[in-house]
Amino acid sequence: MSSYDTGAAQNEKRRRSAQDLAYWDKYSKLVTKPETLDRRLEAADSFKFFCEQYGSEAFGLEWSPAHLEVIEKIEQSTLNSGSFALALPRGSGKSTLCHWAMIWSLLNGHVEYALYVAADKGASSARLASIKTTLRFNEELAKDYPEIILPIQWCNGEARKAGGQRFHETTTELRWGSDKLIFPTLANFVDHASWYSQVKPNFTGILDFASMESGLRGKAVERPDGRVIRPQLCVVDDPQTRESAASPAQVEKRLSILAGDIGFLGSPERPCGVLVPTTIVYEDDLSDQLMNHEKQPTFKGVRFGALDKMPWEDADTPEEEKKITDFWENEYREVRRFDLLDGTTHANNLYEANRWADGNTSALWEARKNKDEVSAIQNCMNLYLKDAPAFFAEFMNQPAPLNQGMKVKLKPEDIISRQIEVPRNVVPAGMDMITVFADISLKCLWYSVVAFEKATYRAHVLNAGVWPDQNKSYVNLAGVKKTIHARNPELEYSAALIEGLNDFVNETLSIDYKDEGGRSIPVEAIGIDSGWGQEHDTVLQFCKRHAQSRMLYAMKGWGSTPLKKPLVDPERKPDVPASLVGQWKMMPNRYGCTSIISDSNLWKSRVDNALRTPPSSRSALTVYGGRDNGRLPNIQMLAEQMTAEEGVLVEGAGRQIEQWKVVHVGRDNHLFDSTVGCYILASIKGADIQNDVASLKLKASGNKKKRRRRYVQE
């Protein structure tokens, strides 16, 4: 065997020495007692002192009362696992406080695992990059926390170097990742730095980053000693975007994430403290609900405004109120406008000579003002004059309600008032088509039968109810006793559903619908809800194999949002039968049946509009009401379900749409859905939509032709 020395062993030793902090030229700084150790010990007990000493560049102004309360809540969340929500004015430094709270809690050993959650992934990644910068370059932290900061500086921002780092030949387990940071562990450090025994251990601290859009369940890390560590502090920094704040569905979803996924992050031994600094965007958005002690008592929400009130509020006399209002709204506004145009400061001179115009108000943060402004109150009033709605939302945390199109919500009595003197199942004169739709629930079908006049879209509910018949005029889903499955108990549910649908369709088609003059009006289409979970294929199969398959439609709703393109895009030619104005299109399926997907929000708005027009209007929706023994039929069930939802105007990406939600969770809305389904079927069968603003916009956008650029050779 050759005794030739390749030098591999020496090279390996040299490589390990280069990776070992014990051979680093800053090793003495690493183990030597910090000259300002007393500062570190005081900072460990006071987050305010910590921010002032190590984050002086970020916290250069005096604290406001709101800042002091936030600081107190951060300490309680960290040390006592409390949960708090605080609504602060935009630009108050709440994200910066969150930034330093994570660093303070981990560097001082108050928590082993801290989680930062932002509204979206972009904000989370930006905060991670910012914290990395602080840990790498803050020299004040390096002086007092050398055992953590110096090993981080040694890596020079390279994750690869972090993986190989050692301390006296033992790996430090430092992780410098793109979504998580793990502080180093210096084995037996106290043997080399006796002063470390005076401070709380802080090695292997975990700093994790996530967003409200990412998976938050099951956050846990297993330590080398076998312990499983779960998050002990979670800072949820501004948990909503403007788009999510305007979406009731997103608000509900994010509230459930806060209460469930985040609320139960901790372990039984150490619950997770949760801090939610936020800004209210719209009335009843996520942040506004967190301030409601009845709805969300867990978070003990507190809101702060940039001013405690507007200057003219609580004036001593009505005359004084008018005088202050006139000063700001007229005199000061006009001078300020000229200043902005000419670059002058006459408004400052006017304000300084009329400080009485401050009224009885006071500013939350006296130090917050621009260099060219006299006071914080003036700063707030300048923001108010620039954009009053934005000021009340972003700086006062008192937003106006989200625009709902100025529509008053319909009530059940509004539906009852639309009954006309035409008996059940009799078609009003002039109508020439009938459509039927069945909405599926586990126990029964909820159906509507609606007659239409094709030329005008005038509509009339001939009948609506529950199948199998419950032999009473009012029933809710919980009260359904006669069920689909009970009719064929020997069959599994899917087979029983097919039998039930078959009986329902046959019974519907057996009825001879006549108009007031005795003329028979045909049922031209029957729609079956195919969006009901696991029975989707069952409905497709039934629609294809029934003897009247040509008139059966499997139908499913599609929820539009401002951020989505229209279901039928006006800029693309559809490759299947579709309607731009109707926003529905056929969907291929393996059974070959007629399957339709449609924009449910658009059609619910159209039905709602039809319920608001006078009953005599050409596009109105009316309800059967022929008297029996002098009494109108009881349509209370239909009336309640037709008003179970409300539309909210949602903005985003330069678009506005009306999104529909159930007003009270658990309230039945099946007959509203089935009536909407009848309207869509009427569109499919050729009814002409009249005077519909959404339709006109879609038609206009569809008619726009892209101008082809012509190139001319020079």
Number of C-alpha atoms within 10 A of each C-alpha: 3 4 5 6 8 8 9 9 10 11 11 11 12 12 12 17 18 15 23 20 23 17 15 15 9 14 15 12 15 24 19 14 17 18 10 11 17 11 14 23 16 12 19 20 14 15 20 21 15 22 20 14 16 21 19 11 10 13 15 10 12 11 15 16 13 22 19 12 13 24 20 15 21 30 22 17 21 27 15 16 20 20 24 24 23 26 27 25 25 18 12 16 14 23 18 18 22 23 19 18 23 24 17 23 24 23 24 21 17 21 21 23 26 26 24 23 26 25 20 17 16 11 16 21 16 12 21 21 12 13 17 16 12 17 17 19 15 14 15 14 21 22 19 20 20 22 23 23 24 23 26 26 17 17 19 12 15 14 15 12 16 24 16 19 25 25 21 17 14 15 18 24 18 27 22 21 16 12 13 15 19 19 24 27 21 22 16 11 17 13 11 13 15 12 15 19 11 10 13 13 15 20 22 22 25 24 22 22 23 23 20 21 14 12 11 18 12 12 16 14 14 10 10 7 6 8 9 11 17 22 28 25 34 28 28 25 25 22 25 24 14 14 17 22 26 25 25 20 14 17 21 15 14 21 20 13 18 20 13 13 17 24 17 18 24 23 14 8 6 16 18 28 27 31 26 26 25 25 28 31 28 21 19 20 24 29 28 21 17 28 22 15 13 10 10 15 13 16 20 16 21 18 21 18 22 27 19 14 15 21 21 22 16 14 17 11 9 11 10 17 17 12 14 20 18 15 17 22 12 11 13 19 18 13 16 21 14 14 15 11 8 9 10 12 15 13 21 19 10 15 19 13 10 12 10 12 22 18 19 15 17 16 21 20 20 17 14 21 15 11 7 9 16 14 18 20 24 22 18 20 21 18 15 18 16 13 11 13 15 17 23 20 21 22 26 26 26 21 20 14 12 18 15 15 10 7 12 9 13 18 13 17 12 16 22 21 13 21 21 17 13 20 20 17 21 23 29 24 14 15 20 19 22 27 24 29 31 31 25 22 13 13 19 24 27 24 27 26 23 29 33 25 21 20 16 17 23 24 29 27 24 23 19 25 23 25 21 20 14 16 9 9 14 14 17 13 16 8 9 15 14 16 18 22 20 14 14 15 11 10 13 10 16 15 14 18 25 19 17 21 23 16 14 17 18 14 10 15 15 9 11 13 21 16 18 15 11 11 13 15 17 16 20 16 21 26 27 26 25 24 18 15 7 10 18 15 18 15 25 24 17 22 28 19 14 16 12 14 15 15 15 25 25 26 28 21 18 15 13 18 21 19 14 11 11 16 19 20 15 19 14 8 11 13 8 10 10 20 18 19 19 24 22 27 21 19 17 12 11 8 14 13 22 20 23 23 20 24 21 22 20 22 21 24 19 19 21 22 15 20 20 18 14 13 20 11 13 16 24 21 27 28 26 25 22 18 14 9 6 7 9 16 16 13 20 16 18 26 22 22 20 27 22 25 23 20 21 20 17 22 21 16 10 7 11 14 19 22 25 21 17 16 13 9 9 9 14 21 22 25 27 25 23 28 27 25 32 27 26 27 25 27 18 17 15 12 19 17 19 14 10 12 10 15 18 14 12 18 14 11 14 16 11 10 8 7 6 6 6 6 6 5 4 3
